[in-house]
Amino acid sequence: MMALPPYTARNVLCKSGKLFLVKATYDDIPYIADNLRDEDKLELEMYDVAPYEAIYDSFIESEKTSYTLIDYNKPIAMMGVSPINEDIGKVWFLATKELNKHYLSFLKKCPEVIDILQGNFKVIFNFVPDTHKKTMRWLAWCGFVFDIERKYLHNQHEFLQFFRCNVDESMSYNTKSQPIYH
């Protein structure tokens, strides 16, 4: 009898190729922290924070809304939203180098996963180094907008704020609520 892969014991929220999105657990943190992508390591260095500390703190702050992307038997990314208040959350995503092996499968499910992360938050946001153009293109593709009017300085590095709004029916274009002109 074939042994079941570890992800099967966890509730799979969505699947793409060999990738499975599951609720994050503490046990996912060490592998991801030890195998971060270079761009994530660089960003954490800009914030002067160690990988394990960054992932652990983010996991604790967003435990109810933290997820792990698994490649059958190993975690390759963690993400989540740390609530600022009931309407606003700070979204985060840190990945290992293995993510590049599954980039098309990853991109295919990004819109669905971003919707899961958005949840009931009216706005999710964070900051990205203004030199990380590949990350910025991915964020824009995922529906995030950048505040290009101002740059934020942290530890002598410039960052741009990005955000995504949860457009519900009350916020959308509605012909019934337009003024009547006579």
C-alpha positions as CSV (number, residue, x, y, z in Angstrom):
1,M,0.0,0.0,0.0
2,M,1.3,3.4,-1.0
3,A,1.9,5.9,1.8
4,L,-0.2,9.1,1.5
5,P,1.6,12.4,1.0
6,P,1.7,14.7,4.1
7,Y,-0.6,17.3,2.5
8,T,-3.5,14.8,2.5
9,A,-3.9,15.1,6.3
10,R,-4.5,18.8,5.8
11,N,-7.5,20.5,4.2
12,V,-6.6,21.4,0.6
13,L,-8.1,24.8,-0.3
14,C,-7.0,24.7,-3.9
15,K,-4.7,22.7,-6.2
16,S,-2.7,23.6,-9.4
17,G,-0.4,21.0,-10.9
18,K,1.7,19.5,-8.1
19,L,1.0,22.5,-5.8
20,F,-1.5,22.4,-2.9
21,L,-2.7,25.4,-0.8
22,V,-3.3,24.3,2.8
23,K,-3.7,26.1,6.2
24,A,-0.2,26.9,7.5
25,T,1.3,25.2,10.5
26,Y,4.2,26.0,12.7
27,D,6.1,23.0,11.2
28,D,6.2,24.7,7.8
29,I,8.3,27.6,9.0
30,P,11.8,26.1,9.4
31,Y,12.1,24.7,5.8
32,I,10.9,27.9,4.2
33,A,13.2,30.1,6.4
34,D,16.2,27.9,5.5
35,N,15.5,27.9,1.8
36,L,14.2,31.4,1.0
37,R,14.5,32.8,-2.5
38,D,17.3,35.4,-2.9
39,E,14.8,38.3,-3.5
40,D,13.0,37.5,-0.2
41,K,16.3,37.2,1.7
42,L,17.3,40.6,0.3
43,E,14.0,42.2,1.3
44,L,14.3,40.8,4.8
45,E,17.8,42.2,5.0
46,M,16.5,45.6,4.1
47,Y,14.1,45.3,7.0
48,D,16.9,44.0,9.2
49,V,15.0,40.9,10.2
50,A,16.0,37.2,10.1
51,P,14.0,34.8,7.8
52,Y,12.8,32.6,10.7
53,E,11.7,35.6,12.8
54,A,9.9,37.2,9.8
55,I,7.9,34.1,9.0
56,Y,7.2,33.2,12.6
57,D,6.0,36.7,13.5
58,S,3.8,36.9,10.4
59,F,2.4,33.4,11.0
60,I,1.5,34.3,14.6
61,E,0.0,37.7,13.6
62,S,-2.1,36.1,10.9
63,E,-2.6,32.5,12.2
64,K,-6.3,32.4,11.1
65,T,-5.4,33.6,7.7
66,S,-2.0,32.0,7.0
67,Y,-1.5,29.4,4.3
68,T,1.3,27.2,3.0
69,L,1.9,26.2,-0.6
70,I,3.1,22.6,-0.7
71,D,4.8,20.7,-3.5
72,Y,3.5,17.3,-2.6
73,N,5.7,16.7,0.5
74,K,7.5,20.0,1.2
75,P,6.4,23.6,1.9
76,I,7.6,26.0,-0.8
77,A,5.8,29.2,0.3
78,M,3.9,30.7,3.1
79,M,1.5,33.6,3.0
80,G,-1.2,35.3,5.0
81,V,-2.8,38.5,6.1
82,S,-2.1,40.2,9.4
83,P,-5.2,42.2,10.5
84,I,-4.6,45.9,11.2
85,N,-8.3,46.2,12.0
86,E,-11.5,44.4,10.8
87,D,-11.3,46.2,7.4
88,I,-7.6,46.4,6.6
89,G,-5.0,43.7,6.5
90,K,-1.3,43.5,5.8
91,V,-0.7,40.8,3.2
92,W,2.6,38.8,3.1
93,F,4.3,36.1,1.0
94,L,7.6,34.4,1.4
95,A,8.8,31.6,-0.8
96,T,11.6,29.1,-1.4
97,K,13.6,28.7,-4.6
98,E,11.5,25.7,-5.5
99,L,8.6,28.0,-6.4
100,N,10.4,28.8,-9.7
101,K,10.0,25.1,-10.7
102,H,6.2,25.5,-10.6
103,Y,5.9,29.1,-11.7
104,L,3.1,28.4,-14.3
105,S,1.0,26.3,-11.9
106,F,1.6,29.0,-9.3
107,L,0.5,31.9,-11.6
108,K,-2.6,29.9,-12.8
109,K,-4.1,30.0,-9.3
110,C,-2.9,33.4,-8.1
111,P,-6.2,35.2,-8.7
112,E,-8.1,32.5,-6.6
113,V,-5.5,32.6,-3.8
114,I,-5.5,36.4,-3.7
115,D,-9.3,36.3,-3.3
116,I,-8.8,33.8,-0.4
117,L,-6.3,36.1,1.2
118,Q,-8.5,39.2,0.7
119,G,-11.4,37.5,2.4
120,N,-13.6,40.1,4.1
121,F,-10.9,42.7,4.3
122,K,-11.8,45.9,2.4
123,V,-8.1,46.6,1.8
124,I,-5.0,44.5,1.9
125,F,-1.6,46.2,1.5
126,N,2.1,46.0,2.1
127,F,5.4,47.5,0.8
128,V,7.8,46.3,-1.8
129,P,11.3,47.5,-2.5
130,D,11.2,49.8,-5.5
131,T,14.0,47.8,-7.1
132,H,12.1,44.5,-7.1
133,K,10.6,44.9,-10.6
134,K,9.7,41.2,-11.1
135,T,7.7,41.2,-7.8
136,M,6.0,44.5,-8.8
137,R,4.9,43.0,-12.1
138,W,3.5,40.0,-10.4
139,L,1.7,42.1,-7.8
140,A,0.2,44.3,-10.6
141,W,-0.9,41.1,-12.5
142,C,-2.6,40.0,-9.2
143,G,-4.7,43.1,-9.1
144,F,-2.6,45.2,-6.7
145,V,-2.2,49.0,-7.3
146,F,0.9,51.0,-6.3
147,D,1.0,54.3,-4.6
148,I,3.6,55.8,-7.0
149,E,3.1,59.3,-5.6
150,R,5.3,58.6,-2.6
151,K,8.2,56.3,-1.7
152,Y,8.7,55.1,1.8
153,L,12.2,55.1,3.3
154,H,13.2,52.3,5.7
155,N,16.9,51.6,6.7
156,Q,18.0,53.7,3.7
157,H,16.0,51.6,1.2
158,E,13.0,52.9,-0.8
159,F,9.7,51.0,-0.8
160,L,6.4,51.5,-2.6
161,Q,3.2,50.7,-1.0
162,F,0.8,48.4,-2.8
163,F,-2.8,47.6,-2.1
164,R,-5.9,45.8,-3.3
165,C,-9.5,46.8,-2.6
166,N,-12.3,44.3,-2.1
167,V,-14.9,45.7,-4.5
168,D,-18.3,44.6,-3.3
169,E,-21.8,45.4,-4.8
170,S,-22.2,48.5,-2.7
171,M,-19.0,50.0,-4.1
172,S,-19.5,49.0,-7.8
173,Y,-20.9,51.0,-10.6
174,N,-24.7,50.9,-10.2
175,T,-27.1,52.7,-12.6
176,K,-29.9,52.7,-10.0
177,S,-28.0,55.0,-7.7
178,Q,-27.1,57.6,-10.3
179,P,-28.6,61.1,-10.0
180,I,-31.4,62.0,-12.3
181,Y,-30.8,65.1,-14.4
182,H,-33.8,67.2,-15.6
